[in-house]
Amino acid sequence: MSISRLGALSVDVTDLEAWRHVLVDLLGLHARPRESDQDPLLIRIDDRHHRIALYPASEDRIRTIMWEVDSPQELQETAERVSAEGIAVEWTNTVAPEERMALAAFRFVDRDGFPNEVCFGPTVDHLPLEQGRVIGGFVTGELGLGHVVLMCKDYPAAVDFYTRVLGFQLTDYIVWDGADATFMHCNARHHSLALMNECFSFKGGDFNHLMLEVASLDDVGRAYDIVNEAGIALQMTFGRHTNDGVTSFYLRTPSGFGIEIGYGGEKVNSDDWEVKTFRSPSRWGHEPQKAG
């Protein structure tokens, strides 16, 4: 039993209006109404209540990486395995049921300091989604919210934890220029999680990027044009990956980490999947860009 999908990402941000400008004004994503300046900016991209939550704060940092399981039994057993590692588990079902974003959930912080939450029964919104003018749709559903890439101080230990304790399965590896990346899946999406060693300018505990998979290559192209025209900094240019075949670009968020917008990810057939090692992350493009 294991994690079933990536559910949502919550971030503490120092410049909420800059985030709103990128996600809402430029990319046209659906923002839920806020009642006060202290409320988070909640972003919808499908039938979930929200997939991205941005909290006004004095420091930019990841607040929660939300994972989902498919049954109360899996939730309980996952919590027990995490606790058996000597990691503190905090159950979050103390608020009134109507205030919860899931039927049940627990939180823990991994060895690199990443705050994780595992939930069962996330909230679904029955109201229609406001479609933006840029992106026609996202690939979510049973595949979840794209993927995240995390930088690790003790990289082998992190891979061991996420595979042995949380049940992620190996997809493949990329090794290049001192970088070592392990890609892992928990459903048919090529990877919902990738872990990397400390390399380039990244240290253990750094959040590298969130990937959002869109429904067409035109969605990627339109977003790329708009981001460039607006002068938004890139983390990596337009390109195509070697291992999952995704065509994408990476914009640099106001909080410093990247958001990858991509199309065409390969699906994993667990019955005959062959784990491979690639020597480059890109077939073409994806040139890294220095932070301004």
N, C-alpha and C positions, 0 to 999 in steps of 0.2 A: 504494500500500500504506500502511496506517495502523494506528493503535490500533484494536482490536476492541471493547473494553469496559473498564469500571472493574472491577478485581478485588477489591481489599481496601484497608483503611486501617489503618495502625499509628500509635499515638500514645504519646508519653511523658507520663505523668500523675503528679501529685504526691499525689493522693488516690484510690488504687485502690479502696478500700472504698466511697467515694461513687459511683464509676462502677459497681461491682458492684451497689450498691443500686438504681440507676436501671435498668440493663439487665437484671439477673437477678432481683432481688427484686420489682421493680415490673412490668417489662414481660415477665418470664418467659422471656427468651432463654436459649439453651443455652450454658453455659460449660463449656469443657473442663477436666478436673482439672489442678490445679497441684501440682507436687512440692515446691516451696519458695516462700518469700516473694519471692525474686528472680525467679521465673518470670513471664512475661507472662500476663495473663488473656486467653484466646482465646475469641472468641464465634462460634458457628455460627448461621447462619440458613437454610442449605440443605445440599446435598451436598458443599460444599467443606470442606476441613479447618478453615478459619475464614475469616471475612470482616472481623472487627475484632480487632485485637491491641492490648492496653493494657499498656505496660511501666512498672513502678515507676521513678520518676525524681525528680530534685530540681527539675525545671522542666517546665512544661506546654508541649508543642510537638508539631507533626506530625513523626512519625518517617519515614513513607514513604507516599506515594500510589502504590498498585500498579495498573498498567495491564496489559492482556493483548493479545497478538497471536496469530494462528492458525497460524503456521508458523515453523520455525527460520530460513527465508529472510527472512521479514518482521522477525524479531527482529534479525538481522544488519544488514539494510538500514536499519532504524530507528536502530540504534546508530551506523551510519556517517553518517546525516544529522545526528544530534545532535552527533557529534564534529566534523563539518564546520562547525558553528556556533562552534567554539572552546570548546565545553563539555566538560569532562572526563567520560569514561565509565568506569565501574568494573564489570567483570564479576564476578558473585557465585557462580560455579560452582566455587569452590575447596574447599567442604566435601564430605564423603562424600555420595553420591547419596541414601542413605536419610534424610539430615538436611535435604535441600532441600525447600522448599515448591513448587518448580517444576523442570522439567527444565533450564532455563537462564534467566538473567535478567541485566540490567545496571541500574546506577543512575546517576543524574545529578541535579544541582541546577540548577533553572532560574534565570533572571535575577532573579526575585523571592525566591529562597531556598527555594522549595518542593522538598523531596526527593522525586524520582520514581523509581519502579522499573518496568521493562518486562519482562514475563516471557512465556515459552511453556511450556505444559504444567503448569498449576497442579495441586496435589495434590487428589484427590477422596477423600472419606471414605465407605466402604461401609456404615458402621454407621447405624442409623436415627437421625433427628434427634429430640431431645426437644422436643415441642411445648409451648409455654407456654399459660397460661390466658387471655392477653390477645390476642395476635396469632396468627391462624390460619395465616398463611403469607406469604411474600414473593415479589415478582415479580423473579426474577433470571435464571438460565439464560443464554441467548445475549445477553440485555440487560445482564448484569452487575450489579454492586452499585450501584444507584441513580445518584446524581450527586454531584459536589462543586462548590462555588463558591469561587473564589479571588480575592483582592483584589490588584491589580497597581499598582506604582509607575509603570511605563511601559506603560500599558494597550494602546495600538496595537501596540507591539512584542510584547507577550505574545500578542495575538490572532494576529499574523503567525506567531510561532513555533509555536503549537499547531495552526494550520491548515496552514501550508506545510511544517513539519518533521515534525510528528507525524500529519498527515493528517486532523485533525478537519474536519468540514463544517459550514458555517453553517446554523443552524436559524432563528433570528430574533433580534430585539433588543428590549430594553425601555429607555426613556429617561424618567426622572422625577426631579424635585426635585434636580437636580445629579448624579444617579446615571446611569451608562451601563453596560449589561450586554449582553454578547454570549453567546448560547446556541449550543452546538455539539453535534453528534451524531457517533457513530462506529458506530452500528447503528440499529435501528428505534426505540429509546428517544428521546423528544423531545430530551433533552440528557443527556449523561454528564458534561459539563463546562460551566461558565459562568464567564466572566471579567468582573471589574468594575474600574472606576477607583477611585481613592481617594475615598471619600465618606462622609458621615455621620461616625461615629467610627472608621472603618476606614482602615488604612494599607496600603501595599503590603507583601505578605508575610503579611498576616493571612489565616487560614483562616476563611471565613464559615460554611459548614455542609456537612454530609453529609446526603444525602437517602436514606431507605429507603422503597421503595414496597411497600405491603402489598396483600394479595389482596382485601380488601373494605373498603367504607366503614365498616362496623361495627368493623373492627379499629382504624381511626383514632379513632372515637368512644370505644371502650373505653379506648384508650391515653390519650386526652385527659382523660377523666374521672379515671383513676387518677393521672396526673401532677398534675392540679390538686388532687385530694384529698390527695396527699402533700406539697403545697406546693413542688413543684419549679418553679423559675423558668422562664418562657417567654421565648423570643426573639421570637416572633410568635404571635398568637392564631389560632384556627381561622378558615380562610378558603379561597378558591379563586383560583387564579392565572389571569391573562388568557391567557398564551401556551400553556401545556401543558395547561390545564384541570384540574390536580391540586387536589384538596381535601385540606387538610393543616393541621398546626400545627407549630411549632418549639419544642422544649424546649432550654433552655440547659444544656449539659453542665457537670460539675464543672471542666473545663478551660477553660471560657469560650466556646467556639464552640457553634454550634447543631447539633442533629440534627432534620431535618424528617421527619415520619412522614406519608405521603400515599398517596392512592389515585386511580386513574383517569387516569394520564398518557396524553396523545395520542401515537400512534405516527407516525413519519415514513415517508412513501413517497417515496423519493429521486427517483423518476421524474417526479413532478408536484408536488413540494413547492414552495410559494411562500414566500420569505423575507419576513417582515413586521416592522414596527416598532410596538411598543405603547407607550402613554403612561402606563401604570400597571401595576404588578406584580400587582394583585389586582382581581378582579371584585367581591368583597366580603370583609370580614374582613381577616385578616393584619395586624392593628394591631401595629406594633413596640412592644416592651416594653423599658424601660430596665433595664440590669444593676443588680442590687441591691447 
